[in-house]
């Protein structure tokens, strides 16, 4: 069983923040990454949240827990607030609830309901692009899968483009009143009773080191040795 004192960080990720601790891309100067906000050493992001999405991201100092939270086999429900272009219809909500055919397969049935924009919601910077004379609306969507950009593709499939996407809950962990760009540290023991049975039983799991460690040890790569035949050809040339 897992150590109940294992730490879990609940982070409210802002828009345009890359969900990793380093960024070597050409656009690095135009965006932030996790290192600008999370300063605890040896923590790992449990799952991902797209750069253009906002809200709850979990990080942990326990590698096996990180993998378990991100593992779609355990189907932890994830709940999102979604702002879409147009007034979301009852028919569209029913389609989301029954599962939507996508290119990589039909989605599992979701929980979908129309909601009002929360009063506590922070303004996005930059703001969304709204088209004149076209209304927007909000829905709350809960899914149990992790397909690439799934929520955006689901709303598009039922005729409503996603304009803004905020994750507010993963399993028992909720965004609650965590301010934008801030984080809260909790322990596994605080939520263990709310997790699926055997969720934290790693007795049969081989321990692995997560790939997105905060401080990686840089390994210098070595050039592979040439075979004698190849070395001989190179020498002749």
Secondary structure, 3 states (H helix, E strand, C coil): CCCCCCEEEEEEECCCEECCCCCCCHHHHHCEEHHHCCCCCCCEECCCCCCCCEEEEEEECCHHHHHHHHCHHHCCCEEEEEEEECCCCHHHHHHHHHCCEECCEECCCCEEEEECCCCCCCCCCCCCCCCCCCCEEEEEEEECCCCCCHHHHHHHHCCCCEEEEEEEEECCEECCCCCCCCEEEEEHHHCHHHCCCCCCCCCCCCCCCCCCCCCCCCCCCCCCCCCHHHHHHHHHC
